[in-house]
Amino acid sequence: MKNARHPLIAFSLLAVILVSSPLLLAQQTQRVDEKELRTWADRGDADAQFELGLRMITGEGVKKNLEEGVKSVEKAAKQKHLRAQHIMGTLYEDGVGVKKDLTKAAEWYRISADLGFALSQHSLAVLYEEGKGVKKDTAKAAEWFKKAAEQGNPPSQTAYASKLERGDGVSKSTARAALWYLKAAQQDFVPAMTRLANLYYTGQGVPVDYRRAGAWYHRAARSEDPWASNNLAWFLATCPEDNLHNGENAVLLARRALKLVAEVVQSDEQPYEMIDTMAAALARNGEFREAELWQKRCITMLNEDKNLPEEDRKKLQDEFSTRLNLYQKATPFAEPDPKGEDGAEPLPQDTILQDEGLPEGKPRQKTTPKGGRGTVV
């Protein structure tokens, strides 16, 4: 499936903690005033120190004071307050209220990670993955991602699945990757939905099953992720199974993807991959002249990308030019049937078809790829 991206394993966690703190959740019904909070913090109550520190760091309901806020959170952290320890890690990682220090960030993450805090386990894994604050170690990254994944954290489940899929720091197993993607996808984590759909689309780890792939692409596209809309548009325009084509909807989704890039990502740039998708959607909808114009624009944008390795550029140029030739002949583009992986077994835990009210069906049998150039990854 084109435009498929490995899951984003690094993300800002400060906001997650701010909205997941039990104290903050409790305050939705009963707000603790600053005076009372300070009283309890002065008495050494770790929850109060943590909450007071967060308020001073964010300026929520109190005068913003980063330095004092950090000190208050640190007091809680030194009392083995797991969320406070994690926040100390994020503060040092982002350089908020303290001088940026990735080594100290890793130290704080490790303290709470060793005590079983899933978010810190994930953050520590990211540092090992990227070699920041610690020596790069993809095996340790996989180990920490797995620990967080086993606690049901969807980003960690997705990150660990990605490592299993690629055999990065862990023995490659696309079947196990599919299962971990499923666990995260069933918690509505969009990157996992997309990766699982890709596995069904290509027959890696699971049998080729376009209907399940389409169902997961549809569910992911209900989000505000522009690439989820783009992937569904590409699927509806180019799926090897003819009866799953829908050119009209593909055009609408391709337009939505471009709109979301501008609104959500807040970027004036339109990725040439999305322009390529728009061209394919227009062609599938019978608008070949428009498809030709969009495809030419896509090729021009590709040639202007100075950061792309020459080998990748040549491959994409060939693919884009092949599709342009098809549109000039009033022919839509379709992906070739994937070869699929030998011995792939279905996931009985996957209830996406039942959940979406779709009829059950047998996975597609392996076939000899038909003609045409695809971009399945």
C-alpha positions in Angstrom: 0.0 0.0 0.0 1.5 3.3 -1.0 2.2 6.1 1.5 2.3 3.7 4.4 4.4 5.0 7.2 6.0 3.2 10.1 4.2 4.3 13.3 5.5 7.4 15.0 7.1 6.1 18.1 8.2 9.4 19.6 5.6 11.8 20.8 5.1 14.5 23.4 3.9 13.0 26.6 3.6 16.1 28.8 0.2 16.8 27.5 -0.8 13.2 28.1 0.1 13.4 31.7 -1.6 16.7 32.2 -4.9 15.3 31.2 -4.5 11.8 32.8 -3.5 12.9 36.3 -6.0 11.5 38.8 -5.9 14.8 40.6 -6.8 16.7 37.5 -9.6 14.2 36.7 -11.0 14.5 40.2 -11.0 18.3 39.9 -13.5 18.0 37.1 -16.1 17.6 39.9 -14.3 19.2 42.8 -11.5 21.8 42.3 -8.8 22.0 45.0 -8.0 25.6 45.5 -4.4 26.8 45.5 -4.2 27.6 49.2 -5.3 24.1 50.2 -3.0 22.6 47.6 0.0 24.5 49.0 -0.9 23.4 52.5 -0.8 19.8 51.6 2.3 20.2 49.5 4.1 21.9 52.4 3.1 18.9 54.6 5.0 16.6 52.1 2.0 15.2 50.3 3.4 13.9 47.0 0.2 14.2 45.0 -0.2 17.8 46.1 3.4 18.6 45.2 2.9 17.1 41.8 -0.3 18.9 41.1 0.9 22.2 42.4 4.1 21.8 40.3 2.1 21.1 37.2 -0.1 24.2 37.8 2.9 26.4 38.2 4.6 25.0 35.1 1.4 25.5 32.9 0.1 28.6 34.7 -3.2 26.9 35.2 -5.1 28.7 38.0 -1.9 30.0 39.5 0.8 32.4 38.6 3.2 30.7 36.2 6.6 29.9 37.7 8.6 27.3 35.8 11.5 27.2 38.3 9.2 26.7 41.4 7.0 24.3 39.4 9.9 22.1 38.6 11.1 22.1 42.2 7.6 21.0 43.4 7.4 18.2 40.8 10.9 17.1 41.7 9.9 16.9 45.4 7.1 14.5 44.5 9.4 12.5 42.2 11.8 11.9 45.0 9.0 10.4 46.9 8.6 7.7 44.2 5.6 9.5 42.6 5.7 7.8 39.2 3.9 10.5 37.2 6.2 13.1 38.7 9.2 11.1 37.8 8.0 10.8 34.3 7.3 14.5 34.1 10.8 15.2 35.2 12.0 13.1 32.3 9.8 15.1 29.8 11.0 18.4 31.3 14.7 17.5 30.8 14.0 16.0 27.4 12.2 19.2 26.2 14.2 21.7 28.2 11.1 23.1 30.0 12.0 24.9 33.2 15.4 23.3 33.2 18.3 23.1 30.8 17.7 20.4 28.2 19.6 17.3 29.3 18.8 14.0 27.6 21.0 12.0 29.9 19.0 13.3 32.9 15.8 12.7 31.0 16.8 9.1 30.5 17.7 8.7 34.2 14.3 9.9 35.3 12.5 7.8 32.7 14.4 4.8 33.9 13.5 5.3 37.5 9.8 5.1 36.8 10.2 2.6 34.0 11.9 0.2 36.4 8.9 0.7 38.7 6.6 -0.3 35.9 5.3 3.0 34.6 4.3 2.4 31.0 4.7 5.9 29.6 8.2 6.1 31.0 9.0 2.7 29.5 7.9 3.9 26.2 9.9 7.2 26.4 13.0 5.3 27.5 12.5 3.0 24.5 12.4 6.0 22.2 15.7 7.3 23.6 17.3 3.9 23.0 15.8 3.8 19.5 17.3 7.2 18.6 20.4 7.1 20.7 19.6 10.2 22.7 20.8 10.4 26.3 21.8 6.8 26.1 23.8 4.7 23.7 21.7 3.7 20.7 20.5 0.1 21.3 17.6 -1.2 19.2 17.3 -4.4 21.2 16.9 -2.4 24.4 14.4 -0.2 22.7 12.4 -3.3 21.7 12.6 -4.6 25.2 11.2 -1.5 26.8 8.5 -1.1 24.0 7.4 -4.6 24.8 7.1 -4.0 28.6 4.9 -0.9 27.9 3.0 -2.8 25.2 2.2 -5.6 27.7 0.5 -3.0 29.9 -1.9 -2.1 27.0 -0.4 1.1 25.9 -1.4 1.5 22.2 1.6 3.6 21.0 3.9 1.1 22.6 2.1 -1.9 21.1 2.3 -0.2 17.7 6.0 0.6 18.1 6.8 -2.9 19.2 4.8 -4.4 16.3 6.8 -2.2 13.9 10.0 -3.6 15.3 8.7 -7.1 14.9 7.5 -6.4 11.4 11.0 -5.1 10.4 13.1 -7.4 12.6 14.7 -4.4 14.2 16.3 -5.2 17.5 14.1 -8.3 17.8 13.6 -11.5 15.7 11.4 -10.7 12.7 7.8 -12.0 13.0 5.1 -10.4 10.8 2.5 -12.7 12.4 3.3 -11.4 15.9 3.5 -7.9 14.5 0.0 -8.3 13.1 -1.3 -9.4 16.5 0.2 -6.4 18.3 -1.1 -4.0 15.7 -4.5 -5.5 16.2 -4.3 -5.0 20.0 -3.6 -1.3 19.4 -6.0 -0.9 16.5 -8.9 -2.3 18.7 -8.2 0.7 21.0 -8.7 3.0 18.1 -5.0 3.9 17.7 -4.9 5.2 14.1 -1.3 4.3 13.2 -2.0 0.7 14.2 -5.1 0.5 12.1 -3.2 1.7 9.1 -0.3 -0.7 9.6 -2.7 -3.7 10.2 -4.6 -2.7 7.0 -1.3 -2.7 5.1 -0.5 -6.2 6.3 -3.9 -7.5 5.1 -3.3 -5.6 1.8 0.1 -7.2 1.2 -0.5 -10.6 2.9 2.4 -10.2 5.4 1.8 -11.9 8.7 -1.9 -12.5 7.7 -3.5 -13.8 4.5 -4.3 -11.2 1.8 -7.7 -9.9 2.7 -8.8 -6.8 0.9 -12.1 -6.6 2.7 -10.5 -6.5 6.1 -7.9 -4.1 4.8 -10.6 -1.8 3.5 -12.5 -2.0 6.8 -9.5 -0.9 8.8 -8.6 1.8 6.3 -12.2 3.1 6.6 -12.0 3.2 10.4 -8.7 5.0 10.4 -10.0 7.6 7.9 -12.6 8.7 10.4 -9.8 10.4 12.3 -8.3 13.7 11.5 -5.0 12.1 10.2 -4.6 13.3 6.6 -2.6 10.2 5.7 -5.4 7.9 6.8 -7.7 9.6 4.4 -5.0 9.5 1.7 -4.5 5.7 2.2 -8.2 5.0 2.0 -8.4 7.1 -1.2 -5.6 5.1 -2.7 -7.2 1.9 -1.7 -10.6 2.8 -3.3 -8.8 3.9 -6.5 -6.2 1.2 -7.0 -7.1 -1.9 -5.1 -6.5 -5.1 -7.1 -10.0 -6.2 -6.5 -12.2 -4.4 -9.0 -15.5 -4.6 -7.0 -13.9 -2.5 -4.2 -13.2 0.5 -6.4 -15.1 3.7 -5.8 -13.7 6.6 -7.8 -16.1 9.2 -6.5 -15.4 8.5 -2.9 -11.7 8.3 -3.6 -11.7 11.8 -5.0 -13.5 13.1 -2.0 -11.1 11.4 0.4 -8.0 12.6 -1.6 -9.3 16.2 -1.3 -10.0 15.7 2.4 -6.4 14.5 2.9 -5.0 17.6 1.2 -7.3 19.8 3.2 -6.3 18.2 6.5 -2.6 18.7 5.7 -3.3 22.4 5.5 -5.6 22.5 8.6 -4.3 19.9 11.0 -0.6 19.8 10.0 -0.8 23.5 9.2 1.4 23.1 6.2 1.2 24.9 2.9 3.1 22.1 1.2 1.1 19.4 -0.5 3.1 16.1 -0.5 3.6 14.7 -4.0 2.4 11.3 -2.6 -1.0 12.9 -2.0 -1.0 14.5 -5.4 -0.3 11.1 -6.9 -3.2 9.7 -5.0 -5.5 12.5 -6.3 -4.5 11.7 -9.8 -5.2 8.0 -9.3 -8.6 8.8 -7.8 -9.6 11.1 -10.6 -8.6 8.5 -13.1 -10.7 5.9 -11.4 -13.6 8.3 -11.5 -13.1 8.7 -15.3 -11.7 12.2 -15.1 -8.6 11.4 -17.1 -7.7 14.9 -18.3 -7.6 16.1 -14.7 -5.7 13.0 -13.6 -3.1 13.7 -16.2 -2.6 17.3 -15.0 -2.3 16.2 -11.3 0.2 13.5 -12.3 2.3 16.0 -14.2 2.2 18.2 -11.1 3.3 15.3 -9.0 6.3 14.6 -11.2 7.3 18.2 -11.1 7.1 18.3 -7.3 9.1 15.1 -7.1 11.9 16.6 -9.2 12.0 19.7 -6.9 12.6 17.5 -3.8 16.3 18.0 -3.2 16.4 15.9 -0.1 15.4 12.6 -1.7 18.1 10.0 -2.3 18.7 9.5 -6.0 17.8 5.8 -6.0 14.4 6.6 -4.4 13.8 9.4 -6.8 14.5 7.2 -9.8 12.0 4.6 -8.5 9.3 7.1 -7.9 9.9 8.8 -11.3 9.4 5.4 -13.0 6.2 4.7 -11.0 4.7 8.2 -11.6 5.6 8.2 -15.3 4.0 4.8 -15.7 0.8 6.0 -14.2 0.9 9.2 -16.3 1.1 7.1 -19.5 -2.0 5.1 -18.3 -4.0 8.3 -17.7 -3.0 9.6 -21.1 -4.5 6.4 -22.6 -7.7 6.9 -20.5 -6.8 3.9 -18.3 -7.0 3.9 -14.5 -4.2 2.5 -12.4 -4.6 -0.7 -10.3 -2.1 -2.3 -8.0 -0.9 -5.8 -8.9 -2.0 -8.7 -6.7 0.6 -9.1 -3.9 2.5 -12.4 -3.6 1.7 -12.7 0.1 3.7 -14.5 2.7 3.8 -18.3 2.9 2.1 -19.9 5.9 0.3 -16.7 7.0 -2.6 -17.4 9.3 -5.8 -15.4 9.9 -6.3 -13.5 13.2 -9.4 -15.0 14.8 -9.4 -12.0 17.3 -10.0 -9.6 14.5 -13.7 -8.7 14.6 -13.6 -5.7 12.3 -16.0 -7.1 9.7 -18.6 -7.9 12.4 -18.0 -4.6 14.1 -18.6 -2.7 10.8 -21.6 -4.9 9.9 -19.9 -6.4 6.9 -20.4 -10.0 5.8 -17.7 -12.6 6.6 -15.7 -14.0 3.7 -12.6 -16.1 3.0 -9.3 -14.4 2.7 -8.1 -14.0 -0.9 -6.0 -16.9 -2.2 -2.5 -16.2 -3.4 -2.3 -15.5 -7.1 0.3 -14.8 -9.7 0.7 -11.0 -9.8 -0.9 -9.4 -12.8 0.7 -6.7 -14.9 1.4 -3.2 -13.9 3.7 -1.4 -11.5 2.7 -1.2 -7.9 4.0 0.6 -4.8 3.2 -1.9 -2.2 5.6 -1.6 0.8 
